Amino acid sequence: MVEPINLNKARKARAKVEAKSQAAQNRVVHGLPKAVRDLAAARAAKARDALAGKKRED
């Protein structure tokens, strides 16, 4: 026979896993120094401008 599942414990365990993944994402976003964030933003802007410059106007 199968063991009964405590739904409350399962719900709490799932919430704990989701909270840990959200915390990991927040650490990535908010854990970077300002210089690194600015550099990443500048590189993204440069790439966006380079792509926009190569588009054809029809």
C-alpha positions in Angstrom: 0.0 0.0 0.0 1.2 3.5 -0.7 2.1 5.8 2.1 -0.3 8.8 2.5 1.1 12.2 1.5 0.9 15.1 3.8 -0.3 17.8 1.4 0.6 20.6 3.8 4.2 19.5 3.9 4.3 19.0 0.1 2.9 22.5 -0.4 5.5 24.0 2.0 8.3 22.1 0.4 7.3 23.4 -3.0 7.1 26.9 -1.8 10.6 26.6 -0.2 12.1 25.4 -3.5 10.4 28.3 -5.4 11.7 30.8 -2.7 15.2 29.5 -3.1 15.1 29.8 -6.9 13.8 33.4 -6.6 16.5 34.2 -4.1 19.2 32.9 -6.5 17.8 35.1 -9.2 17.8 38.1 -6.9 21.4 37.5 -5.9 22.4 37.5 -9.6 20.5 40.7 -10.3 21.2 42.7 -7.2 24.6 41.2 -6.2 26.6 42.7 -9.0 28.7 45.8 -8.4 27.5 49.0 -10.1 30.5 49.0 -12.5 29.7 45.6 -13.8 26.0 46.5 -14.3 27.0 49.7 -16.1 29.4 47.8 -18.3 26.7 45.2 -19.2 24.2 47.9 -20.0 26.8 49.8 -22.2 27.6 46.5 -24.1 23.9 45.8 -24.6 23.3 49.4 -25.9 26.2 49.1 -28.3 25.0 45.8 -29.6 21.5 47.2 -30.0 22.8 50.3 -31.9 25.0 48.1 -34.1 22.0 45.9 -35.0 19.8 48.9 -35.7 22.5 50.4 -37.9 22.6 47.2 -40.1 18.8 47.0 -40.7 17.7 47.8 -44.2 15.1 50.5 -44.7 12.6 49.4 -47.4 
